[in-house]
């Protein structure tokens, strides 16, 4: 199957072409420069830039793949969750492309696509596996039973981990997006300098919460400002990052042990964080488990993961009608 994937759930306009699961092209147009001056995503600006970028990005992906337009045999696009205005652009374009080409079309759950991104690599996990998706909009644990069946085990009750990185960066006066900047600063800081909280909830041990951690960082920054001394930005960044990583690793291992599963997948934009990857590798090795991670280019939002997820859906007969609509949130 030669399938075109399209992703516009937030602030990346992306298109990819896959042949039998092999990536022929993967094009991403980022909007970081557009939103950085606002310190976060502006939904209206995001959808407008998707409108401008969608056709050139799709054309570039098809050209780079070496496949003729009439050679595309199926189309998959992100249906949700995400920003409604952004989703509508890619989803509508994909439906129109499929209708004009008379090929099957399917809508893909953005989170499920992240969980499938590991199958773009050479080494892949065995089913079932525990999947931790950690990004700007999502922090969730899933039991992935096969290519089409995922059971939600735990999710964030407030901020996602990536969102917490962005908010802490703003508190520290750092540029957007905050994840890469904090990660770089943390390499030069003392991660035990500040005793930040690790939120644990007895009633839902696999759920996450990062709002209290964000508040703790804000209070420590105010304390440093009131003392009149230099702001230990690197130490705050390192201590904050360590607190996030500790919770993510701890709960992922707990999920694997509870489900008696030995394979773990780490995916999503924050999965590119060096400290998280190193800590997860060490923890999995000590516990006799196996860890699988997509390469950095497939961690952030991309269309190749949408295409590989869509490929399995179409093979299973899970196509979407032209009346299908996008959705902003999921509740299970």
PEPEUR-V855323 format. One record per pair of residues at least 4 apart in sequence whose C-alpha atoms are under 6 Angstrom apart, sorted by sequence separation. I is the first residue (numbers start at 1). GAP is how many residues later the second one is. D is the distance in Angstrom with one decimal. If there is no record, write none. Layout:
[[I GAP D] [I GAP D]]
This chain:
[[8 4 5.9] [18 4 5.2] [32 4 5.7] [50 4 5.6] [53 4 6.0] [60 4 5.9] [87 4 5.9] [88 4 5.7] [98 4 5.7] [134 4 5.7] [145 4 5.4] [159 4 5.9] [170 4 5.6] [178 4 5.9] [182 4 5.9] [201 4 5.3] [236 4 6.0] [242 4 6.0] [254 4 6.0] [256 4 5.8] [267 4 5.2] [280 4 6.0] [285 4 6.0] [294 4 5.7] [306 4 5.9] [307 4 5.9] [314 4 5.1] [8 5 5.1] [18 5 4.6] [35 5 5.8] [98 5 5.2] [119 5 5.8] [134 5 4.4] [145 5 5.9] [159 5 6.0] [169 5 4.8] [256 5 4.9] [284 5 5.0] [313 5 5.0] [314 5 5.8] [18 6 5.4] [35 6 5.5] [133 6 5.6] [144 6 4.4] [7 7 5.0] [17 7 5.5] [98 7 6.0] [133 7 5.4] [143 7 5.7] [6 8 5.8] [17 8 5.3] [132 8 5.9] [143 8 5.0] [6 9 4.5] [16 9 5.2] [132 9 4.7] [142 9 5.4] [169 9 4.9] [5 10 5.5] [16 10 4.2] [131 10 5.7] [142 10 4.6] [5 11 5.1] [131 11 5.0] [142 11 5.3] [166 11 5.8] [4 12 5.8] [15 12 5.4] [130 12 5.7] [141 12 5.3] [166 12 4.2] [4 13 4.6] [14 13 5.5] [130 13 4.8] [141 13 5.1] [165 13 5.3] [3 14 5.7] [14 14 4.3] [77 14 5.6] [129 14 5.9] [140 14 5.6] [165 14 5.3] [3 15 5.4] [13 15 5.8] [129 15 5.3] [140 15 4.1] [2 16 5.6] [13 16 5.1] [128 16 5.4] [139 16 5.7] [197 16 5.9] [2 17 4.3] [12 17 5.6] [128 17 4.4] [139 17 5.6] [1 18 5.5] [12 18 4.7] [127 18 5.6] [1 19 5.1] [127 19 5.9] [11 20 5.5] [139 21 5.2] [138 22 5.2] [137 23 5.5] [136 24 6.0] [272 24 5.4] [136 26 3.8] [263 26 6.0] [265 26 5.9] [135 27 4.9] [136 27 4.8] [262 27 4.8] [263 27 4.8] [264 27 4.9] [265 27 4.8] [266 27 5.2] [79 28 5.0] [265 28 5.8] [74 29 5.2] [76 29 5.7] [78 29 5.7] [79 29 5.4] [80 29 5.4] [73 30 5.7] [74 30 5.0] [75 30 4.8] [76 30 4.9] [77 30 5.2] [78 30 4.7] [79 30 5.9] [80 30 5.7] [269 30 4.9] [74 31 6.0] [76 31 5.8] [77 31 5.8] [245 31 5.5] [249 31 5.9] [268 31 4.7] [269 31 4.2] [78 32 5.7] [267 32 5.7] [268 32 5.8] [27 34 5.7] [11 35 5.6] [25 36 5.5] [13 37 5.9] [47 38 5.3] [25 39 5.7] [47 39 4.4] [25 40 4.9] [24 41 4.7] [193 42 6.0] [15 43 5.3] [16 45 5.5] [189 45 4.4] [190 45 4.8] [194 45 5.7] [198 45 6.0] [206 45 5.7] [15 46 5.9] [189 46 4.2] [191 47 4.4] [192 47 5.8] [186 48 5.4] [190 48 5.9] [191 48 4.0] [185 49 5.1] [189 49 5.4] [156 51 5.6] [158 51 5.8] [159 51 5.6] [186 51 5.2] [154 52 4.7] [155 52 4.8] [156 52 4.2] [157 52 5.5] [159 52 5.9] [186 52 4.0] [154 53 4.5] [155 53 5.8] [156 53 5.4] [182 55 5.6] [3 69 5.8] [2 70 5.5] [3 70 5.8] [5 70 5.9] [7 70 5.9] [2 71 5.3] [3 71 4.7] [4 71 4.8] [5 71 4.8] [6 71 4.6] [7 71 5.3] [3 72 5.5] [5 72 5.6] [10 72 6.0] [9 73 4.7] [10 73 5.7] [9 74 5.9] [10 76 6.0] [9 77 5.7] [8 78 5.6] [9 78 5.0] [8 79 5.4] [8 82 5.4] [131 133 5.9] [135 133 5.0] [129 134 5.0] [130 134 4.8] [131 134 4.7] [132 134 5.1] [133 134 4.9] [134 134 4.9] [135 134 4.7] [129 135 5.6] [133 135 5.1] [135 135 5.0] [134 136 5.5] [39 137 5.3] [36 140 5.2] [118 176 4.7] [117 188 4.7] [113 192 5.2] [113 193 5.1] [116 193 6.0] [113 196 5.4] [106 213 4.6] [105 214 5.6] [106 214 4.7] [105 215 5.8] [76 231 5.8] [76 234 5.2] [84 244 5.8] [83 245 6.0] [80 246 5.8] [81 246 5.6] [82 246 4.9] [79 247 4.7] [80 247 4.9] [81 247 4.4] [80 248 5.6] [81 248 4.8] [16 287 5.1] [21 287 5.8] [14 288 5.6] [15 288 4.9] [16 288 5.1] [14 289 5.2] [7 296 5.0] [6 297 5.1] [5 298 5.2] [5 301 5.5] [5 302 4.2]]
